[in-house]
Amino acid sequence: MPKKARDGNDTKGLLDYLYGPGKRDEHTNPHMVASWDDPFVEDPARSPDMTIADLALILDAPVYALLGKRPAKHVYHVAVRNAPEDRLLTDAEWARVAREMMHASGIAKHDDDQACRWVAIRHADDHIHIVATQARQDGRQPRLRQDIPHMHAAARDFEIEFGLRRLKHGDKTARKWPKTGEQEKAARRGLSEPVRETLQRTVRQAAAAAANEDDFFTRLTAAGVRIHKRVAPDGNVTGYSVAMPGDRDSGQHAVWFPGTRLASDLSLPRVRERWTTPVSMPTVAPAEMWQETERRVRAAADQLGAGGLHQGAGDVAALGDLIVIAAVISPHMVRDRLKDAAFEFERASRVPGDRALEGQARSLYRESTQLLSQSAAAAGRSDTVAALGFLLALVTAIEASRKWHQAQEHRAQAEASGRAGRLLREAVEVTAGASAAREYRTRPKRATTRTPGARRAPAISGERPMAGVLQEAVPVHAGAILADPAWPALRTRLAAVENAGDNPVDALAAVAAQRELTSADSVAEVLTWRLDGWSRQRGATTAATGRNPSQTSTDGTGRTSGPRKTGTPGPARRPPGDEQGQGPRRTR
């Protein structure tokens, strides 16, 4: 993937960095792999007759010979990087890549002996840096037009030829990623993420939840974001920029981000599209909020994209807003997974071209979004189990969007829908496990015979073979689970359940009975997710009651050891060793 850096004016300074140790000694064996005049340009790393300063002077010579005005920033810098999973390319292969990139960009066309001068330097296994001067050797300036898209097209050809990871052609719907300087600034300030990321998420949440333009800006202000509106002479607002308090540049000026620089669908015209068509809001009791949104989302899934390309684009955009709001107000147990799903689905919600603002699915999604947004206080108090039906409906909606994207040959969006759908399915299974834990009732106590003075050994990981637990709890799926690559993770989770004081057989049987397993791609993985929800719910019960789960659950013998009741004394019980009636009788 080629990535162009900002133009500069210090050729020697850039070469010093590329040939140097790097900021954290990450550069290894810096050397030149190609140049504009191979093999006659010597490498400063390998020739005693060439220094970095000499190479910089040779590269810059055409700049000083320009017939007209010199460019203020003449240094052209491109980094070309492989994916982490790709094989290592040889120096010869990287040299071919460099020459083709310079040809595609217009810096140095093949067989043009008067083109710009350039060198390609490799100081790591997975990438090269190409440095060129934007001045032709015949005294003219190069024509650079669509250089980055042309280099991307060349990169796609090399991915096929070299058998590398296949990336997607750009459709101008990708999110705006933080620049290197923004990431380094966040690290210096001790922030968990760059300011651009925080602003992008905050603006998206406000846009998804807002009912009108005033509500949008009010929500941004309430979120602590600074706002600058761009007002036309006639008084109309034509755009906006946002900034985080305390975020300043080197000149101590606030750093403003226009909405369109955060994401293509966060420009003011695109934000306004959300409330162009009025949404009718039904009166729903807080207790029925999840059920009502579930009904609407299921109805919308059958209508997604039914009206054609433009209508489908509007439908998936509205679905993206719904997932954003669902992630904000979802139960705490699955909130992180839903936030990750919203992040992944963001690309799927943006489709190249226009989008229609009418359509049954879009209306249902918008109504559901407003319903969740206005019922946020009640939703925050609802438990995970109450949201299970809605999450299942959301999985269906995302799967419908994936199929629609595939039919339209939107590969990047279809893959984003697939990733979001997996995260939603994981949230559903965690919710199902929590539901099983809430409904779980201890088995009736059964009498046991104990040797006088004997004590039961505490449950520890590995006390019983977990394969036996499978055979007892889910005999139909036991064989497939044992052969599943996800079995070790499930075994670890079962051991953790036992260590927490629960019977792993009871727990596994309970979560397995919550929903069918036959359609799962990996039964072991699904059961692992459900046991995660089980453990979290049991832990939440412990925190709320102050009791250990083992006090209200059965152990391997089926006994319960809950707190003793006060009030009317219970029946008499004989102490250990008094089976024949010796010794005094005593009550609880």
GUZA-966437 format. One line per 2 residues: number of its first residue (from 1); their letters; for each residue y, x, z of C-alpha. Coordinates in Angstrom, 1 decimal. Layout:
REM GUZA-966437
NUM = A = Y X Z | ...;
This chain:
REM GUZA-966437
1 = MP = 0.0 0.0 0.0 | 3.3 1.6 -1.1;
3 = KK = 6.2 1.2 1.3 | 9.7 2.2 0.4;
5 = AR = 12.0 3.7 3.0 | 15.7 3.5 3.0;
7 = DG = 17.5 5.8 0.6 | 19.0 9.0 2.2;
9 = ND = 21.1 11.9 1.3 | 19.4 14.8 3.1;
11 = TK = 16.5 16.1 1.0 | 15.9 19.2 3.1;
13 = GL = 15.9 17.2 6.4 | 13.3 14.9 5.1;
15 = LD = 11.1 17.8 3.8 | 11.5 19.6 7.1;
17 = YL = 10.1 16.5 8.8 | 7.2 16.0 6.4;
19 = YG = 6.2 19.6 6.6 | 6.8 19.8 10.3;
21 = PG = 4.6 18.8 13.3 | 5.8 15.2 13.4;
23 = KR = 7.4 13.3 16.3 | 4.2 13.5 18.4;
25 = DE = 2.4 16.4 16.7 | 0.6 13.9 14.5;
27 = HT = 1.0 15.8 11.3 | -2.0 17.9 10.3;
29 = NP = -2.2 20.4 7.5 | 1.0 19.4 5.6;
31 = HM = 0.7 20.4 1.9 | 1.8 19.3 -1.5;
33 = VA = -0.7 17.4 -3.7 | 1.4 16.8 -6.8;
35 = SW = 4.9 17.3 -8.3 | 7.0 16.5 -11.4;
37 = DD = 6.0 19.9 -13.0 | 2.5 20.7 -12.0;
39 = PF = 1.3 23.3 -11.7 | 4.5 25.3 -11.8;
41 = VE = 6.1 24.0 -8.6 | 4.9 26.1 -5.7;
43 = DP = 4.0 24.6 -2.3 | 6.0 25.9 0.7;
45 = AR = 2.9 25.5 2.8 | 0.9 27.8 0.6;
47 = SP = 3.2 30.2 -1.2 | 5.2 32.9 0.5;
49 = DM = 7.7 32.8 -2.4 | 8.8 29.2 -1.8;
51 = TI = 10.6 27.9 1.3 | 11.4 24.3 2.2;
53 = AD = 15.1 25.0 1.6 | 14.3 26.4 -1.9;
55 = LA = 12.3 23.3 -2.7 | 15.1 21.0 -1.6;
57 = LI = 17.6 22.9 -3.8 | 15.3 22.6 -6.8;
59 = LD = 14.9 18.9 -6.3 | 18.6 18.3 -5.8;
61 = AP = 19.7 20.4 -8.8 | 19.9 17.4 -11.2;
63 = VY = 22.1 15.5 -8.7 | 24.8 18.2 -8.9;
65 = AL = 24.6 18.2 -12.7 | 25.2 14.4 -13.1;
67 = LG = 27.8 13.6 -15.6 | 29.2 10.7 -13.8;
69 = KR = 29.7 9.7 -10.1 | 27.0 11.0 -7.8;
71 = PA = 25.0 8.4 -5.8 | 26.0 8.3 -2.2;
73 = KH = 22.3 8.3 -1.2 | 20.2 10.0 -3.8;
75 = VY = 16.9 10.6 -1.8 | 14.1 8.3 -2.9;
77 = HV = 11.3 8.1 -0.4 | 8.0 6.1 -0.6;
79 = AV = 4.9 6.3 1.6 | 1.6 5.2 0.2;
81 = RN = -1.1 4.4 2.8 | -4.8 3.4 2.9;
83 = AP = -6.3 0.8 5.1 | -8.0 2.2 8.2;
85 = ED = -11.5 1.1 7.0 | -11.0 2.8 3.5;
87 = RL = -12.8 6.0 2.6 | -10.8 9.2 2.6;
89 = LT = -9.3 10.1 -0.8 | -9.3 13.6 -2.1;
91 = DA = -6.1 15.5 -2.9 | -6.9 15.0 -6.6;
93 = EW = -7.1 11.3 -6.1 | -3.9 11.2 -4.2;
95 = AR = -2.2 13.2 -6.9 | -3.2 10.5 -9.5;
97 = VA = -1.8 7.8 -7.1 | 1.5 9.7 -6.8;
99 = RE = 1.9 10.2 -10.6 | 1.1 6.5 -11.3;
101 = MM = 3.5 5.3 -8.5 | 6.4 7.4 -10.0;
103 = HA = 5.6 6.0 -13.5 | 5.5 2.4 -12.2;
105 = SG = 8.7 2.8 -10.3 | 10.7 4.2 -13.2;
107 = IA = 11.4 7.5 -11.4 | 9.3 9.5 -13.8;
109 = KH = 7.6 7.8 -16.7 | 4.6 9.5 -18.2;
111 = DD = 5.5 12.1 -20.9 | 9.2 12.0 -20.0;
113 = DQ = 10.1 15.7 -19.5 | 13.7 14.7 -18.5;
115 = AC = 12.7 12.3 -15.7 | 13.7 12.7 -12.0;
117 = RW = 12.1 15.4 -9.9 | 9.6 14.5 -7.2;
119 = VA = 6.9 15.9 -4.9 | 4.1 14.2 -3.1;
121 = IR = 3.2 15.6 0.4 | 0.1 14.9 2.4;
123 = HA = 0.1 15.5 6.2 | -2.6 13.0 7.2;
125 = DD = -5.9 11.8 5.9 | -4.8 8.2 5.1;
127 = HI = -1.4 8.5 3.4 | 1.0 10.6 1.3;
129 = HI = 4.8 10.7 1.1 | 6.6 10.9 -2.2;
131 = VA = 10.1 12.4 -2.2 | 12.3 12.1 -5.3;
133 = TQ = 16.0 12.6 -6.3 | 17.6 9.7 -8.1;
135 = AR = 19.1 11.8 -10.9 | 17.4 12.6 -14.2;
137 = QD = 17.3 16.1 -15.6 | 19.3 15.1 -18.6;
139 = GR = 22.3 14.2 -16.5 | 21.8 10.5 -16.3;
141 = QP = 20.8 8.2 -13.5 | 17.4 6.4 -13.6;
143 = RL = 17.0 2.7 -14.1 | 15.1 1.3 -11.1;
145 = RQ = 14.3 -2.3 -11.4 | 11.5 -4.1 -9.6;
147 = DI = 10.2 -0.7 -8.6 | 8.4 -1.9 -5.5;
149 = PH = 6.6 -4.9 -7.2 | 5.5 -2.5 -10.0;
151 = MH = 4.2 0.0 -7.6 | 2.3 -2.8 -5.8;
153 = AA = 0.7 -3.8 -9.1 | -0.4 -0.2 -9.6;
155 = AR = -1.8 -0.1 -6.1 | -4.0 -3.2 -6.8;
157 = DF = -5.5 -1.3 -9.8 | -6.4 1.7 -7.6;
159 = EI = -8.0 -0.5 -5.0 | -10.4 -1.7 -7.6;
161 = EF = -11.0 1.7 -9.2 | -11.5 3.6 -5.9;
163 = GL = -13.4 0.7 -4.1 | -10.7 0.2 -1.4;
165 = RR = -9.7 -2.8 0.6 | -8.3 -5.4 -1.7;
167 = LK = -4.8 -6.6 -0.7 | -2.9 -9.6 -2.1;
169 = HG = -0.2 -9.8 -4.8 | 3.1 -10.6 -3.1;
171 = DK = 4.2 -14.2 -3.4 | 7.3 -13.7 -1.2;
173 = TA = 5.8 -15.9 1.6 | 4.8 -13.0 4.0;
175 = RK = 6.6 -12.8 7.3 | 9.4 -10.3 7.9;
177 = WP = 7.8 -7.5 9.9 | 9.8 -5.4 12.3;
179 = KT = 10.9 -2.1 11.0 | 9.9 1.2 12.5;
181 = GE = 13.3 1.6 14.2 | 13.0 -1.8 15.7;
183 = QE = 9.6 -1.0 17.2 | 10.8 2.3 18.6;
185 = KA = 13.8 0.6 20.1 | 11.6 -2.0 21.8;
187 = AR = 9.4 0.8 23.2 | 12.5 2.6 24.6;
189 = RG = 13.7 -0.5 26.2 | 10.3 -1.4 27.7;
191 = LS = 10.0 -4.6 25.7 | 6.6 -6.1 25.0;
193 = EP = 7.7 -6.7 21.3 | 10.6 -6.0 19.0;
195 = VR = 13.6 -8.4 19.2 | 12.9 -9.7 15.7;
197 = ET = 9.5 -11.0 16.8 | 11.0 -12.7 19.8;
199 = LQ = 13.7 -14.3 17.8 | 11.4 -15.4 15.0;
201 = RT = 9.1 -17.2 17.5 | 12.0 -18.8 19.4;
203 = VR = 13.7 -20.1 16.3 | 10.4 -21.4 14.9;
205 = QA = 9.7 -23.4 18.1 | 13.2 -24.8 18.1;
207 = AA = 13.0 -25.8 14.4 | 9.6 -27.4 14.9;
209 = AA = 10.6 -29.5 17.9 | 14.2 -30.4 16.9;
211 = AN = 15.0 -34.0 15.8 | 18.3 -33.0 14.0;
213 = ED = 20.6 -30.1 13.5 | 22.5 -30.5 16.7;
215 = DF = 19.2 -30.6 18.6 | 18.1 -27.4 16.8;
217 = FT = 21.1 -25.4 18.0 | 21.0 -27.0 21.4;
219 = RL = 17.4 -25.8 21.8 | 18.3 -22.3 20.7;
221 = TA = 21.1 -22.1 23.3 | 18.8 -23.4 26.0;
223 = AG = 16.3 -20.7 25.1 | 19.0 -18.0 25.8;
225 = VR = 19.6 -17.1 22.2 | 23.1 -16.2 20.9;
227 = IH = 24.1 -18.2 17.8 | 26.7 -17.5 15.1;
229 = KR = 27.3 -20.4 12.7 | 28.6 -19.7 9.2;
231 = VA = 31.1 -22.4 8.4 | 32.5 -23.1 4.9;
233 = PD = 36.2 -23.9 4.3 | 35.4 -27.6 4.2;
235 = GN = 33.9 -27.4 7.7 | 30.3 -27.6 6.8;
237 = VT = 27.8 -25.2 8.4 | 26.1 -23.2 5.6;
239 = GY = 24.0 -20.8 7.6 | 23.4 -19.2 11.0;
241 = SV = 22.5 -16.0 12.7 | 20.9 -15.3 16.0;
243 = AM = 20.9 -12.4 18.5 | 19.3 -11.6 21.8;
245 = PG = 21.7 -11.0 24.7 | 21.9 -7.3 25.4;
247 = DR = 20.5 -6.2 22.0 | 23.1 -3.8 20.5;
249 = DS = 23.2 -1.1 17.9 | 24.4 2.5 18.3;
251 = GQ = 28.0 1.2 18.0 | 27.5 -1.2 20.9;
253 = HA = 27.7 -4.2 18.5 | 25.4 -7.2 18.8;
255 = VW = 22.5 -7.1 16.3 | 22.5 -10.4 14.4;
257 = FP = 19.6 -11.7 12.4 | 20.2 -14.4 9.8;
259 = GT = 17.5 -17.1 9.7 | 16.4 -16.1 6.3;
261 = RL = 15.8 -12.5 7.5 | 13.4 -13.8 10.2;
263 = AS = 11.3 -15.8 7.7 | 11.8 -17.4 4.4;
265 = DL = 11.3 -20.9 5.9 | 13.8 -20.3 8.7;
267 = SL = 16.9 -20.4 6.5 | 19.2 -23.3 7.4;
269 = PR = 18.4 -25.3 4.3 | 14.6 -24.9 5.0;
271 = VR = 15.1 -25.8 8.7 | 17.0 -28.9 7.7;
273 = ER = 14.1 -30.1 5.5 | 12.2 -30.9 8.7;
275 = WT = 14.4 -33.8 9.6 | 15.5 -34.9 6.1;
277 = TP = 13.0 -37.8 6.2 | 13.4 -39.9 9.5;
279 = VS = 10.4 -40.0 11.7 | 9.4 -43.2 13.5;
281 = MP = 8.4 -42.6 17.0 | 6.0 -45.1 18.8;
283 = TV = 6.2 -45.7 22.5 | 3.2 -44.0 24.0;
285 = AP = 2.3 -43.7 27.7 | 2.0 -40.1 28.8;
287 = AE = -1.6 -40.5 29.7 | -2.4 -41.6 26.1;
289 = MW = -0.4 -38.8 24.4 | -3.3 -36.6 23.5;
291 = QE = -5.4 -39.5 22.2 | -2.5 -40.9 20.0;
293 = TE = -1.8 -37.5 18.5 | -5.5 -37.0 17.8;
295 = RR = -5.7 -40.3 15.9 | -2.7 -39.3 13.7;
297 = VR = -4.0 -35.8 13.0 | -7.4 -37.1 12.0;
299 = AA = -5.8 -39.6 9.7 | -3.6 -36.9 8.1;
301 = AD = -6.5 -34.6 7.4 | -7.8 -36.9 4.7;
303 = QL = -4.4 -37.2 3.1 | -3.4 -33.5 3.0;
305 = GA = -2.4 -32.5 -0.5 | -3.5 -35.8 -2.0;
307 = GG = -0.2 -36.2 -3.9 | -0.3 -32.9 -5.7;
309 = LH = 0.9 -29.3 -5.3 | 4.4 -30.0 -4.0;
311 = QG = 3.3 -32.6 -1.6 | 0.5 -30.4 -0.3;
313 = AG = 3.1 -27.6 0.3 | 5.1 -30.0 2.5;
315 = DV = 2.0 -31.2 4.3 | 0.9 -27.7 5.4;
317 = AA = 4.4 -26.8 6.4 | 4.5 -29.8 8.7;
319 = LG = 1.0 -28.9 10.0 | 2.3 -25.4 10.9;
321 = DL = 5.1 -27.0 13.0 | 2.5 -29.1 14.8;
323 = IV = 0.4 -26.1 15.7 | 3.5 -24.2 17.0;
325 = IA = 4.4 -27.1 19.4 | 0.8 -27.6 20.4;
327 = AV = 0.6 -23.9 21.4 | 3.8 -24.3 23.5;
329 = IS = 2.5 -27.3 25.6 | -1.2 -26.8 25.5;
331 = PH = -3.2 -26.4 28.7 | -2.9 -22.9 30.2;
333 = MV = -6.6 -22.2 29.8 | -6.4 -22.2 26.0;
335 = RD = -2.7 -21.5 25.5 | -3.1 -17.9 24.4;
337 = RL = -5.6 -18.8 21.8 | -3.4 -21.5 20.4;
339 = KD = -0.4 -19.2 20.3 | -2.6 -16.7 18.3;
341 = AA = -3.7 -19.5 16.0 | 0.0 -20.6 15.4;
343 = FE = 0.8 -16.9 14.6 | -2.0 -16.7 12.1;
345 = FE = -1.3 -20.1 10.5 | 2.3 -19.2 9.9;
347 = RA = 1.5 -17.6 6.5 | -0.7 -20.6 5.6;
349 = SR = 2.3 -23.0 6.2 | 4.4 -21.3 3.6;
351 = VP = 3.5 -21.8 -0.1 | 5.3 -20.3 -3.1;
353 = GD = 7.5 -22.7 -4.9 | 9.1 -26.0 -3.9;
355 = RA = 7.7 -28.5 -1.4 | 7.9 -32.3 -1.3;
357 = LE = 9.4 -33.9 1.8 | 7.5 -37.2 1.3;
359 = GQ = 3.8 -37.8 1.9 | 1.6 -39.6 4.3;
361 = AR = 0.1 -36.5 5.8 | 3.5 -34.8 6.3;
363 = SL = 4.8 -38.0 8.1 | 1.8 -38.1 10.4;
365 = YR = 2.1 -34.4 11.3 | 5.8 -34.8 11.9;
367 = ES = 5.3 -37.8 14.1 | 2.6 -35.9 16.1;
369 = TQ = 4.9 -33.0 16.5 | 7.7 -35.1 17.8;
371 = LL = 5.3 -37.0 20.1 | 4.1 -33.7 21.6;
373 = SQ = 7.6 -32.3 21.9 | 9.0 -35.4 23.6;
375 = SA = 6.0 -35.7 25.9 | 6.0 -32.0 26.9;
377 = AA = 6.5 -32.7 30.6 | 3.5 -35.0 30.8;
379 = AG = 1.4 -32.7 28.5 | 2.0 -29.8 30.8;
381 = RS = 0.4 -31.7 33.6 | -2.6 -32.8 31.6;
383 = DT = -5.8 -30.9 32.0 | -7.8 -29.0 29.4;
385 = VA = -10.4 -31.7 29.0 | -7.9 -34.4 28.1;
387 = AL = -6.8 -32.2 25.1 | -10.3 -31.6 23.7;
389 = GF = -10.2 -34.4 21.2 | -6.8 -33.3 19.9;
391 = LL = -8.1 -29.7 19.5 | -11.1 -31.0 17.5;
393 = AL = -8.8 -32.9 15.3 | -6.6 -29.9 14.8;
395 = VT = -9.7 -27.9 13.7 | -10.4 -30.5 11.1;
397 = AI = -6.8 -30.4 9.9 | -6.8 -26.6 9.5;
399 = EA = -10.1 -26.7 7.6 | -8.6 -29.3 5.2;
401 = SR = -5.6 -27.0 4.7 | -8.0 -24.0 4.0;
403 = KW = -9.8 -26.0 1.3 | -6.6 -27.1 -0.3;
405 = HQ = -5.3 -23.6 -0.4 | -8.5 -22.4 -2.0;
407 = AQ = -8.2 -25.2 -4.6 | -4.7 -24.0 -5.4;
409 = EH = -5.9 -20.3 -5.5 | -3.6 -19.3 -2.6;
411 = RA = -5.8 -16.5 -1.4 | -3.5 -15.2 1.4;
413 = QA = -2.9 -18.7 2.7 | -6.5 -19.6 2.6;
415 = EA = -7.5 -16.5 4.6 | -4.7 -17.2 7.1;
417 = SG = -6.1 -20.8 7.6 | -9.5 -19.4 8.1;
419 = RA = -8.3 -17.0 10.9 | -6.4 -19.8 12.6;
421 = GR = -9.4 -22.1 12.4 | -11.6 -19.6 14.1;
423 = LL = -9.2 -19.3 17.0 | -8.9 -23.1 17.3;
425 = RE = -12.7 -23.4 17.3 | -12.9 -20.8 20.1;
427 = AV = -10.3 -22.9 22.0 | -12.4 -26.0 21.5;
429 = EV = -15.5 -24.3 22.9 | -13.7 -22.9 25.9;
431 = TA = -12.4 -26.5 26.5 | -15.9 -27.9 26.2;
433 = GA = -17.2 -25.3 28.8 | -14.4 -26.3 31.2;
435 = SA = -15.3 -30.0 30.7 | -18.9 -29.2 31.6;
437 = AR = -17.8 -27.4 34.8 | -15.7 -30.4 35.8;
439 = EY = -18.5 -32.8 35.3 | -21.1 -30.6 36.9;
441 = RT = -22.8 -32.0 39.9 | -25.1 -30.1 42.2;
443 = RP = -28.8 -30.9 42.1 | -30.2 -32.8 45.1;
445 = KR = -31.2 -30.5 47.9 | -34.9 -29.9 48.1;
447 = AT = -36.8 -28.6 51.1 | -38.0 -25.1 51.2;
449 = TR = -40.2 -23.1 53.5 | -38.7 -19.8 54.7;
451 = TP = -40.3 -17.1 56.7 | -38.7 -16.8 60.1;
453 = GA = -35.9 -14.3 60.0 | -36.0 -14.0 56.2;
455 = RR = -32.7 -13.8 54.3 | -32.2 -14.5 50.7;
457 = AP = -31.0 -11.5 48.7 | -27.6 -12.0 47.1;
459 = AI = -27.5 -12.8 43.4 | -26.7 -9.7 41.4;
461 = SG = -26.4 -9.0 37.7 | -29.9 -8.5 36.4;
463 = ER = -31.7 -10.2 39.3 | -33.5 -12.3 36.8;
465 = PM = -34.2 -11.6 33.1 | -31.6 -13.5 31.2;
467 = AG = -34.0 -14.1 28.4 | -35.9 -16.3 30.8;
469 = VL = -32.7 -18.2 31.5 | -32.4 -18.9 27.8;
471 = QE = -36.0 -20.2 27.6 | -35.4 -22.5 30.5;
473 = AV = -32.0 -23.8 29.6 | -32.0 -23.9 25.8;
475 = PV = -35.6 -23.5 24.6 | -34.8 -24.8 21.1;
477 = HA = -32.2 -22.1 20.4 | -33.6 -19.2 22.5;
479 = GA = -35.3 -17.3 19.6 | -32.3 -17.4 17.4;
481 = IL = -30.0 -16.4 20.2 | -32.1 -13.4 21.1;
483 = AD = -31.8 -12.1 17.5 | -28.1 -12.8 17.3;
485 = PA = -25.7 -9.8 17.5 | -23.6 -11.8 20.0;
487 = WP = -26.5 -12.0 22.5 | -25.4 -9.0 24.6;
489 = AL = -22.0 -10.7 25.2 | -23.7 -13.9 26.2;
491 = RT = -26.1 -12.0 28.5 | -23.1 -10.3 30.2;
493 = RL = -21.4 -13.7 30.6 | -24.6 -15.2 32.2;
495 = AA = -24.7 -12.3 34.6 | -21.1 -12.9 35.6;
497 = VE = -21.9 -16.6 36.2 | -24.7 -15.6 38.5;
499 = NA = -22.5 -13.1 40.3 | -20.0 -15.8 40.9;
501 = GD = -22.6 -17.9 42.8 | -23.7 -20.4 40.1;
503 = NP = -27.1 -20.9 38.8 | -27.0 -19.5 35.2;
505 = VD = -29.8 -21.9 34.1 | -27.7 -24.9 35.3;
507 = AL = -24.5 -23.5 33.8 | -26.0 -22.7 30.4;
509 = AA = -27.8 -26.1 30.2 | -24.6 -27.9 31.1;
511 = VA = -22.4 -26.2 28.5 | -25.1 -26.5 25.9;
513 = AQ = -25.2 -30.2 26.4 | -21.5 -30.7 25.9;
515 = RE = -21.5 -30.6 22.1 | -24.1 -30.1 19.4;
517 = LT = -25.0 -26.5 18.5 | -26.9 -26.9 15.2;
519 = SA = -23.7 -26.5 13.0 | -22.6 -23.3 14.7;
521 = DS = -22.6 -20.1 12.7 | -23.5 -18.2 15.9;
523 = VA = -25.0 -20.2 18.8 | -24.7 -17.2 21.1;
525 = EV = -21.0 -16.8 20.4 | -20.3 -20.5 20.9;
527 = LT = -22.2 -20.5 24.2 | -20.3 -17.3 25.3;
529 = WR = -17.0 -19.2 24.6 | -18.2 -22.2 26.6;
531 = LD = -19.3 -20.1 29.5 | -15.8 -18.5 29.5;
533 = GW = -14.3 -22.0 29.9 | -16.9 -22.8 32.6;
535 = SR = -16.1 -19.7 34.6 | -12.3 -20.3 34.3;
537 = QR = -12.7 -23.9 35.5 | -14.9 -23.0 38.4;
539 = GA = -12.4 -20.3 39.3 | -9.5 -22.8 39.1;
541 = TT = -11.5 -25.1 41.4 | -12.0 -22.2 43.9;
543 = AA = -8.3 -21.5 43.9 | -7.4 -25.1 44.4;
545 = TG = -9.9 -25.9 47.2 | -10.1 -22.4 48.8;
547 = RN = -13.9 -22.6 48.5 | -16.3 -20.3 46.7;
549 = PS = -18.0 -22.0 43.8 | -21.3 -21.2 45.4;
551 = QT = -20.3 -23.5 48.3 | -20.4 -26.5 46.0;
553 = ST = -23.1 -25.3 43.6 | -26.8 -24.8 43.8;
555 = DG = -28.4 -21.4 43.9 | -31.8 -20.6 42.6;
557 = TG = -33.4 -22.8 45.3 | -31.2 -25.9 44.7;
559 = RT = -29.5 -25.7 48.1 | -25.9 -26.6 48.6;
561 = SG = -23.7 -25.0 51.2 | -20.5 -27.0 51.3;
563 = PR = -18.2 -27.3 54.3 | -19.5 -29.1 57.3;
565 = KT = -18.3 -32.7 57.8 | -16.4 -33.7 60.9;
567 = GT = -16.6 -37.0 62.7 | -19.9 -38.7 63.3;
569 = PG = -22.6 -36.1 64.1 | -25.3 -35.7 61.5;
571 = PA = -29.1 -35.8 62.2 | -30.6 -33.2 64.5;
573 = RR = -31.8 -30.0 62.8 | -34.3 -27.5 64.3;
575 = PP = -33.3 -23.9 64.3 | -35.5 -21.3 62.5;
577 = GD = -38.5 -20.5 64.5 | -38.7 -23.9 66.2;
579 = EQ = -41.0 -25.6 63.6 | -43.4 -26.7 66.4;
581 = GQ = -40.8 -28.2 68.6 | -40.2 -25.3 71.0;
583 = GP = -36.6 -24.7 72.2 | -33.7 -27.0 72.6;
585 = RR = -32.5 -29.5 69.9 | -29.0 -29.2 68.7;
587 = TR = -26.7 -31.1 66.3 | -24.2 -30.0 63.7;
